[in-house]
Each structure stands twice: as structure tokens, then as C-alpha cells.
Amino acid sequence: MKFLKRLGITLIVVALLLVAVNYGAAWYIEKKLPETLQSEKDFPYNINYKDADVQLLSGSITITEAYIAPKDTAAASMNRGAYGKIKSIEANHFNLWGILFENRIEVKNVTIDTPEIILYPREKKYNANDDLVQPFKQTIKTESVAVKNGRFRMLDTLHEFTAKADNINFEINNISIDSNTVEKNIPLRYRNYTFSCDSIFYHVNDFYNITATGVNATDSSITAKGFNLVPLQKRLQFNRMIPVERDQFTISAKSIAIPSTDWGFVNDTLYFHAPEVVLDKVNANIYRGKMVKDDPTIKKLYSQMLRELNFDLKVDKLMLKNSSIVYEEQQSYDRKPGKVSFTSFYASVYNVYSPIRKEKFPETNIDVQCKFMGTAPLKVNWHFNITDKTDAFTIKGHLQNIDASQINTVSGALMNVHTTGNIKDVMFTFHGNRNNAHGSFAIAYNNLKLKVLEKDGKGKRGLLSFLGNLVVKNKSGNSNNETGLKEADDVKTERDKTKSVFNFLWRFVQQGLKQTILPKVVQKVAG
């Protein structure tokens, strides 16, 4: 009995000692945590919290109602730098020895619940390595980090939003940071990560904002939904703000998906590889006002743009699905813009790449099917090789069954000619390079009538219209041409290097129309 009694007393004493040690160590760690976090001179933040619950037996620490602010008191008083409010931070499987004797927090995983981060402007630019990786490398070490239901805001000097996102969820696993990784472009190693957020906003510049309803990403895939590129000015205001001609874009996309991707750095060279990129239901409006001063700079063709990229890009297939593109060009404020539309737009672009770290250089090939002006089927094939320094390319097109009056928004605004009738076929082959182009153009039509307009596009030039319709046959073709095509095999045009490739194509088509439809007297007026 005495033995059992002594054993019981001993067990009770040991239990009490363990409880005392647990509470004592927990109390000490709670007091030690702020000292540990603040002691590192490179750690740029003050961290305070309402409560810290330390459980030695389970090896967990839970911090509630944490607040982060810059150590620099001057910056804090002027709202400069990073500020944060966090509902809770939970760390599991911590290293007791590191906290007690090395002023270092080592844990297996960290979960950050409902962080709200605000970045105010400061003189030194924000940098992930300097602001996050380096400071935490010295003070905190963990294998995985999870962020739940986060909120992010970035402000400019006027405290206007430059970027924001809500419902941020992020998890990264098997983290490794050492003296080698911190010198890299990506200053840590990891096995995998997942990321999602919504209500995204980004102020691009003085002309555009970007919004998206959501982004989901992993280490091998990216998807963005509800994407919008939104202009900040009306057209008149935009034209008054720009010193020389440029396009104004309004773009939306239901989704942008990269189902599989590999990216990173080789030495200091960024690489981005993807077998497929899919853009679904893109609606793009492109507007240009010709009232603004011309931009005299030489424009690069797409082959040159890709050839001169300074990173390793490789996209095997880029798909554009169920989309629409509208281009508008306005000659003066007293005339409506000329408008060209392409709806039900499907495009497949193969071999989009830069030459960096490549051994093979396949042709870039673009296949397009769409409805021109909403009704007429149009097929286009365009191919080039980025390594060809003459920037040679070929564009082939076939347009069918269009009511000629539908192109009056273009021909009237740009050529001062209105048409009626039916255009059954337009086929062209356009061989171009950085200097000029040649090729063939063919058109089949019936009941075609012309109306030549005054220079302001409002009135009819009766005599020229009469003469034009005398020369243009009611139907194309003749007894020796059963296809009904009027053909021109020697269409040539020079490139205006201050204009885009689409201007180049339009000049070619315009020349083809002149040589197949318009009499010389009308060609001179339309020129």
C-alpha cells in the first residue's frame, strides 16, 4: 500500500511539474515571440497581436488579431509602406529549441486566416525578395504556407487604388530557402502551389484599367475569368491626350485558360512554355482617330516582334473561340467612323515562339474562320517564319456571299464610294515582306452599282457615279469565264512602314478592288 501511495504521489507531482513546465514554457514563449520577431535587424515590420496560445504537447502556436506596420516610425506616421491586419496565424509542429535559444521560429506549416494587406506608396519599390523572402529567411522557417480569405490593396500617392483583389486563397508546399535560392530570380524552391482570388482590379496606366472576376492558378496551370481591359477616356478625350495616332482598345474575355504550363528561369533568362492557350468569347473594339498627328515611327511586323523578344517563349497552339473583333477608323469628327466587324471568330495560331534556346524554327501559322460584317463567311490563312529577316509572309483569304451595301461603312469612310449588289466571292493571295507586296485578287459579283461621294462623304457626285456604272458590268465574268470571277494577277503595293500590317493588307485589297472593279476615272478619285 505504501508503495502504491508513493507511486501515486510521484505521478501526481510529475504531472503537476509537466503542467507547470508546459504553462511556464508557454508563458515564456508568448513573451519571447515579439522579441524574436523584432530582434532581426533586417525584419522591416513591427508585429503586434492580441493573444498567443501556445500548446507544447501538440507543438502549435495560434496568434489572434495580429497587426503589421513598418518599423520606420516616420513612414508609419505618413502612411508609407506595408500594413496588415490578420484574424489569426496558426503554426504547427514548432521547434522549441529554436524559439528558446536561437531567436528563430521553425515550424512545419503556417496558416494565415483572413489577412488584409494595404501597400501605401514609398520611395523604395516593393520587391518580393527584399520585403518577404530575405526577412523571413532570417527569422521564420516553414515547409508550407496557406493563406485563407485574404484581401489586398495597393494605393498611389493620392490614396487611389492601383491594384486590389479579394478572397485570396494560396498554398505553397515544400518550401526551401537558403543562401543559394535567395540569389535567384525566384528566391525559393517549392514543390507545388495553388492560388485563387476574385474581384481583381489593376490600374495599368493613364489610359486603361484591368479587371477580372477571378483567377485560379497552380504551378502548372492558369485560368482567368471575366477579364476586361477598360479605357478610362471617351474617344474625344483620348484623342486629345495622345501626342500621335494610336489605337484605343476595349477588350473583354469570358475566360483565358492555360491548362498546362512550365515557366521559370534558366540562369537569368525567363522561360514560358505552354502546349495550349485558349481565349474564349473575346470581344475586342479597336478605335483609331485619324484627326490626331501621324506617328512617323516605323512599325514592326509580327515576325520581327517575336524574333526580338528577350525571353524564351514557346506556345504550341493559341486558340481564339467564339469571339468578335470590331475595328473603327474615324477620318474627322464630323464623319462617323468606318467600321469593319468580324463575328463568330475562331482562330488557331500555331508555333508562337521566340528564338531564344531553340533548335527548331517552325513556321508560325494562323488559321481564321469568321463572319465578315456579321453574315459573310471569311477564311484566312497567314504564315511566316520569325527567323526570316526580310519578314516575308503570305496571307490567303476567301470571302463569300456578302451584300455589297454592308461594306459601305468602310468604303464610304475610306474610299468615298458606296455600293449595292451581291458579292459572291472574293479571293486573294498576298505575298508581303517588310517593304512591299504582290499577289492575286479575284472577285465575282452581280447587280453591282456604285455611288461616288463628295469628299465630305455626304453628297453624291452624279457624273462620276454615272460614268462608273457605265463601265462596271452588272455581272462579273464573261462567256469565256464560267466562274464569273474578275481577276487581277499582278496586284502590287508598297508598304507604308509607319502603319500596321493590317493597313498593309488593306492597301493590297484596295488595289485589288481598283484593278478588278473600278474604272480608271473612279480609281483616281478613290485613290
C-alpha positions in Angstrom: 0.0 0.0 0.0 2.8 2.4 0.9 4.4 1.7 -2.5 1.2 2.4 -4.4 0.7 5.6 -2.3 4.2 6.8 -3.1 3.8 5.9 -6.7 0.5 7.9 -6.9 2.1 10.9 -5.2 5.1 10.7 -7.6 2.9 10.5 -10.6 0.8 13.5 -9.4 4.0 15.5 -8.7 5.4 14.6 -12.2 2.0 15.6 -13.8 2.0 18.9 -11.9 5.6 19.5 -12.9 4.8 18.8 -16.5 1.8 21.1 -16.3 3.9 23.8 -14.7 6.7 23.4 -17.2 4.1 23.5 -20.1 2.5 26.6 -18.8 5.8 28.1 -17.8 7.3 27.4 -21.2 4.2 28.5 -23.0 4.2 31.8 -21.0 7.9 32.3 -21.8 7.3 31.6 -25.5 4.4 34.0 -25.6 6.7 36.7 -24.2 9.6 35.6 -26.4 7.7 35.7 -29.7 7.6 39.5 -30.0 11.3 39.7 -29.1 12.1 37.1 -31.7 10.2 38.8 -34.4 11.6 42.3 -33.6 15.2 41.3 -32.9 16.2 40.7 -36.5 17.5 44.0 -37.9 16.6 43.2 -41.5 13.0 42.4 -40.5 11.2 45.6 -41.7 7.9 45.2 -39.7 6.6 45.7 -36.3 4.2 42.9 -35.4 1.7 43.1 -32.5 -1.1 40.8 -31.6 -3.9 40.4 -29.1 -3.2 36.9 -27.9 -0.9 33.9 -28.4 -2.0 30.4 -27.5 1.0 28.0 -27.2 0.4 24.3 -26.9 3.7 22.5 -26.2 2.2 19.0 -26.3 0.7 19.4 -29.8 3.5 21.8 -30.8 1.2 24.5 -32.1 1.1 28.3 -31.8 -2.1 30.3 -32.5 -1.8 34.1 -32.7 -5.1 36.1 -32.9 -5.7 39.7 -34.1 -2.2 40.4 -35.4 -1.2 43.8 -36.8 1.7 44.6 -39.1 3.2 48.1 -39.7 6.6 49.4 -40.8 9.4 49.7 -38.2 10.2 53.1 -39.6 8.2 55.4 -37.4 8.4 58.3 -39.9 6.9 56.0 -42.6 4.2 54.8 -40.2 3.2 58.3 -39.4 2.9 59.3 -43.1 1.1 56.1 -44.2 4.0 54.7 -46.2 4.9 51.1 -46.6 3.0 47.9 -45.8 0.3 47.5 -43.2 -1.7 44.4 -42.3 -4.4 43.1 -40.1 -4.7 39.3 -39.7 -7.6 37.4 -38.0 -5.3 34.6 -36.9 -2.0 32.8 -37.6 -1.6 29.2 -36.8 1.8 27.4 -36.8 2.1 23.7 -36.2 4.9 21.4 -35.1 7.3 24.1 -34.0 10.9 23.7 -32.9 11.1 24.6 -29.2 14.8 24.8 -29.1 14.9 27.4 -32.0 12.5 29.7 -30.3 14.1 29.5 -26.8 17.7 29.7 -27.7 18.2 30.7 -31.3 15.7 33.5 -31.7 14.3 31.6 -34.7 10.8 30.3 -35.4 10.9 26.9 -37.1 7.5 25.3 -37.9 6.2 22.6 -40.3 3.3 24.7 -41.6 1.7 28.1 -41.2 -2.0 29.0 -41.9 -2.8 32.7 -42.2 -6.5 33.3 -41.8 -8.2 36.5 -43.3 -5.2 38.7 -43.8 -6.0 42.3 -45.0 -2.9 43.9 -46.5 -2.5 47.5 -47.7 0.6 48.7 -49.5 1.0 52.5 -49.4 3.5 54.2 -51.7 7.1 54.5 -50.6 10.4 55.7 -52.0 11.9 52.2 -52.3 10.0 50.0 -54.8 8.3 46.9 -53.4 10.3 43.7 -54.0 9.2 40.2 -53.0 12.7 39.1 -52.2 13.6 42.2 -50.1 10.2 42.6 -48.4 9.3 38.9 -47.8 11.9 36.3 -48.5 15.0 37.8 -47.0 13.5 39.0 -43.7 11.5 35.8 -43.1 14.5 33.7 -44.1 16.4 35.0 -41.1 13.5 34.8 -38.6 11.0 32.2 -39.7 11.4 28.9 -41.4 8.5 26.7 -42.6 7.8 23.9 -45.1 4.4 25.2 -46.2 2.2 28.3 -46.0 -1.5 28.6 -46.5 -3.5 31.9 -46.8 -7.2 31.8 -46.5 -9.7 34.5 -47.5 -7.2 37.3 -47.9 -7.7 40.8 -49.1 -5.1 43.0 -50.8 -5.0 46.7 -51.6 -2.3 48.8 -53.2 -2.6 52.6 -53.3 -0.9 55.5 -55.1 0.2 58.9 -53.6 -3.3 60.2 -53.8 -4.6 57.0 -52.0 -6.3 55.9 -55.1 -6.3 52.1 -55.9 -3.6 50.9 -58.2 -4.3 47.2 -57.5 -6.7 45.2 -55.4 -8.1 41.6 -55.0 -10.5 39.8 -52.6 -11.0 36.3 -51.4 -7.3 35.4 -51.9 -6.5 31.7 -51.1 -3.0 30.5 -51.5 -1.0 27.4 -50.5 2.6 26.6 -51.2 4.3 23.4 -50.1 7.8 22.0 -49.5 9.4 25.4 -49.3 13.2 25.7 -49.2 15.1 29.0 -48.8 18.8 29.1 -48.5 21.8 31.2 -49.4 21.7 29.9 -52.9 18.0 30.4 -53.6 17.8 33.9 -52.4 20.2 35.0 -55.1 17.9 33.5 -57.8 15.2 35.3 -59.7 12.7 33.1 -57.9 14.2 33.3 -54.4 12.8 30.0 -53.1 12.3 26.4 -54.0 8.9 24.7 -53.7 7.1 21.5 -54.8 3.7 23.0 -55.8 1.3 25.8 -55.1 -2.3 26.7 -55.6 -3.7 30.2 -55.9 -7.1 31.8 -56.4 -8.7 35.2 -55.9 -11.6 37.3 -57.2 -12.7 40.9 -57.7 -9.4 41.8 -59.3 -8.5 45.4 -60.3 -5.3 46.8 -61.7 -4.6 50.3 -62.9 -2.4 49.8 -65.9 -1.6 53.4 -66.8 -3.3 56.7 -67.5 -5.4 55.1 -70.2 -6.5 51.7 -69.0 -7.7 49.6 -66.1 -7.8 45.8 -66.0 -10.5 43.9 -64.1 -11.3 40.2 -63.7 -13.9 38.3 -61.8 -11.5 35.6 -60.8 -8.0 34.0 -61.2 -7.1 30.4 -60.5 -3.5 29.1 -60.8 -1.3 26.2 -59.8 2.4 25.6 -60.6 1.2 24.1 -63.9 -2.0 25.9 -65.0 -3.6 29.4 -65.1 -7.2 30.4 -65.7 -8.6 33.9 -65.6 -12.4 34.6 -65.9 -14.3 37.8 -66.6 -11.3 39.7 -68.0 -11.8 43.3 -69.1 -9.4 45.9 -70.4 -11.3 49.2 -69.9 -10.3 52.6 -71.4 -10.5 55.5 -68.9 -11.4 58.1 -71.5 -14.1 58.7 -74.1 -12.8 58.8 -77.7 -12.6 62.6 -78.0 -10.8 62.9 -74.7 -8.4 60.1 -75.6 -7.5 61.7 -78.9 -6.8 65.0 -77.1 -4.5 63.3 -74.7 -2.3 61.4 -77.1 0.5 63.3 -79.0 0.4 61.0 -82.0 -2.0 58.4 -83.5 -2.6 55.3 -81.5 -5.3 52.7 -81.1 -7.8 52.7 -78.2 -8.7 49.2 -77.1 -11.8 47.9 -75.3 -11.4 44.2 -74.7 -13.3 41.6 -72.7 -13.0 37.8 -72.4 -15.1 35.2 -70.8 -12.0 33.2 -69.9 -8.3 32.9 -70.6 -7.0 29.4 -69.9 -3.6 27.8 -69.9 -4.3 24.2 -69.0 -0.7 23.2 -68.8 2.4 25.4 -68.5 6.0 25.4 -67.4 7.8 28.6 -66.5 10.8 29.8 -64.5 14.3 30.9 -65.1 17.4 29.3 -66.6 20.2 31.4 -65.3 18.8 34.9 -65.7 16.6 34.1 -68.7 12.8 33.8 -68.1 11.1 31.0 -70.0 7.4 30.3 -70.5 6.2 27.2 -72.3 2.6 26.1 -72.9 1.2 23.4 -75.2 -2.1 25.4 -75.5 -3.6 28.8 -74.6 -7.4 29.2 -75.0 -9.2 32.5 -75.1 -13.0 32.1 -75.1 -15.6 34.7 -76.1 -13.2 37.6 -76.6 -14.9 40.9 -77.6 -12.5 43.5 -78.9 -13.2 47.0 -80.2 -10.3 48.9 -81.7 -10.7 52.6 -82.5 -8.3 55.0 -84.2 -8.9 58.7 -84.8 -7.1 60.0 -87.9 -7.5 63.5 -86.7 -4.5 63.1 -84.4 -1.0 63.8 -85.7 0.6 60.8 -87.6 3.1 58.7 -85.7 6.2 58.7 -88.0 7.9 55.8 -86.3 8.5 52.6 -88.2 6.2 49.8 -87.1 7.5 46.2 -86.7 5.8 43.3 -88.3 4.8 40.4 -86.0 7.7 38.2 -87.1 10.2 40.9 -86.0 8.4 41.4 -82.7 8.7 37.7 -81.9 12.3 37.5 -83.1 13.3 40.3 -80.8 11.7 39.0 -77.6 14.3 38.9 -74.8 12.8 35.8 -73.1 12.2 32.1 -74.0 8.5 31.9 -75.2 7.0 28.8 -76.7 3.3 28.3 -77.2 2.4 25.4 -79.5 -1.2 26.4 -80.1 -3.1 29.6 -79.3 -6.9 29.3 -79.8 -9.4 32.1 -80.0 -13.0 30.8 -79.7 -16.5 32.3 -80.4 -15.1 35.9 -80.4 -15.8 39.2 -82.2 -13.5 41.9 -83.4 -14.6 45.4 -84.5 -12.1 47.9 -86.0 -13.2 51.6 -86.3 -11.3 54.3 -88.1 -12.5 57.9 -88.0 -11.3 60.4 -90.6 -12.8 63.6 -88.9 -15.1 64.4 -86.1 -17.9 65.4 -88.5 -18.0 61.9 -90.1 -18.9 58.6 -88.5 -16.1 56.1 -88.2 -15.6 53.5 -90.8 -16.3 50.1 -89.2 -15.3 46.6 -90.0 -16.6 43.7 -87.9 -15.6 40.0 -87.6 -18.0 37.9 -85.6 -18.2 34.2 -84.8 -14.4 34.5 -84.8 -12.4 31.3 -84.4 -8.6 31.3 -84.8 -5.9 28.8 -84.3 -2.3 30.1 -84.1 0.4 27.5 -84.2 4.0 27.9 -83.1 4.2 31.3 -81.3 7.7 31.5 -80.0 10.9 33.5 -79.6 14.3 32.1 -81.0 15.9 32.0 -77.5 17.1 28.5 -76.6 15.5 26.9 -79.7 17.0 24.4 -82.1 14.0 24.2 -84.5 12.2 27.2 -86.0 8.9 26.0 -87.5 6.6 28.4 -89.4 4.1 30.4 -87.4 0.7 29.5 -88.9 -2.6 31.3 -88.3 -6.0 29.9 -89.4 -9.1 32.1 -89.1 -12.8 31.4 -89.7 -15.3 34.1 -89.0 -18.3 36.1 -90.3 -17.3 39.3 -92.0 -19.8 42.1 -91.2 -21.9 39.6 -89.4 -23.0 37.5 -92.3 -20.3 36.7 -94.9 -18.1 33.6 -94.3 -14.5 34.5 -94.3 -11.5 32.2 -94.2 -7.9 33.4 -93.8 -4.6 31.6 -93.6 -1.4 33.6 -92.6 2.0 32.1 -92.2 5.6 33.4 -91.7 8.9 32.3 -90.1 10.3 34.6 -87.4 13.9 33.8 -88.4 13.4 35.3 -91.9 14.9 38.8 -91.5 13.1 40.1 -94.6 9.9 39.4 -92.6 8.3 37.6 -95.5 4.7 36.4 -95.1 1.8 35.1 -97.0 -1.9 35.8 -96.4 -4.6 33.9 -98.3 -8.3 34.8 -97.9 -11.7 33.7 -99.2 -14.8 35.8 -98.6 -18.3 34.7 -99.8 -21.8 36.0 -100.2 -21.8 39.5 -98.9 -24.4 42.2 -99.6 -22.3 45.0 -101.0 -24.2 47.6 -99.1 -22.8 46.1 -95.9 -19.3 47.3 -96.7 -20.4 51.0 -97.1 -19.3 51.8 -93.6 -15.8 51.0 -94.8 -15.8 52.0 -98.5 -17.7 55.2 -97.7 -15.5 56.4 -94.9 -12.2 55.4 -96.5 -12.8 55.4 -100.3 -15.8 57.8 -100.7 -17.6 55.1 -102.6 -20.9 53.4 -101.8 -22.0 50.1 -103.4 -25.1 47.9 -103.7 -25.5 44.4 -105.1 -24.2 41.0 -104.2 -20.5 40.0 -104.0 -20.4 36.2 -104.4 -16.7 35.6 -103.9 -13.5 37.5 -103.1 -10.2 35.5 -103.1 -6.8 36.9 -102.7 -3.2 35.7 -102.1 -1.0 38.4 -100.6 2.8 37.8 -100.5 4.4 40.5 -98.4 7.6 41.5 -96.7 8.8 44.5 -94.8 8.9 46.6 -97.9 6.2 45.6 -100.5 3.7 43.1 -101.6 2.5 41.3 -104.7 -0.2 38.7 -105.4 -3.5 38.0 -107.0 -7.0 39.2 -106.4 -10.3 37.9 -107.8 -14.0 38.9 -107.3 -17.3 37.6 -108.5 -20.5 39.8 -108.2 -23.8 40.7 -109.8 -26.2 43.6 -109.7 -23.3 45.8 -108.6 -23.9 49.6 -108.5 -21.6 52.4 -107.5 -22.2 55.8 -105.9 -19.2 58.1 -105.8 -19.5 60.5 -102.8 -18.3 64.0 -102.3 -15.1 64.5 -100.3 -17.1 65.1 -97.1 -18.9 61.7 -97.7 -22.3 63.3 -97.6 -23.3 64.1 -101.2 -23.4 62.1 -104.4 -21.1 63.0 -107.3 -23.6 62.3 -110.0 -21.5 62.4 -113.1 -18.7 60.2 -111.7 -21.3 57.8 -110.4 -23.0 57.7 -113.8 -19.7 57.1 -115.6 -18.6 54.5 -113.1 -21.7 52.4 -113.5 -21.4 52.6 -117.3 -18.0 50.9 -117.1 -18.7 48.4 -114.3 -20.6 45.5 -115.6 -23.8 44.4 -113.9 -22.2 41.0 -113.6 -18.6 39.9 -113.3 -17.1 37.4 -115.8 -17.9 36.7 -119.4 -18.7 33.9 -121.8 -15.1 32.6 -121.5 -15.1 32.8 -117.7 -17.7 30.4 -116.3 -16.7 31.1 -112.7 -17.8 34.7 -113.0 -14.6 35.9 -111.5 -12.8 39.1 -112.4 -9.2 38.5 -111.7 -6.0 40.5 -111.3 -2.8 38.5 -111.1 -0.4 41.4 -110.9 -1.6 43.4 -107.8 1.3 45.2 -106.3 1.5 47.7 -103.4 4.2 49.4 -101.3 4.1 49.2 -97.6 3.8 52.4 -95.5 6.2 51.4 -92.8 4.7 53.9 -90.4 1.5 51.8 -90.5 0.5 48.4 -89.2 0.4 45.1 -91.1 -3.4 45.4 -91.4 -3.0 48.8 -93.1 -0.6 47.0 -95.5 -3.3 44.3 -96.2 -6.0 46.9 -96.7 -3.8 48.8 -99.3 -3.4 45.5 -101.1 -7.2 44.7 -101.1 -8.0 48.3 -102.1 -5.6 48.0 -105.0 -7.2 44.7 -106.0 -10.6 46.2 -105.9 -9.5 49.1 -108.1 -8.0 46.7 -110.7 -11.0 44.5 -110.9 -14.0 46.7 -110.3 -13.3 50.4 -110.6 -12.8 52.2 -113.8 -9.8 54.4 -114.1 -11.7 57.7 -113.7 -13.1 56.4 -110.4 -9.8 54.9 -109.3 -8.3 58.4 -109.5 -11.0 59.8 -107.2 -10.9 56.9 -104.8 -7.1 56.9 -104.7 
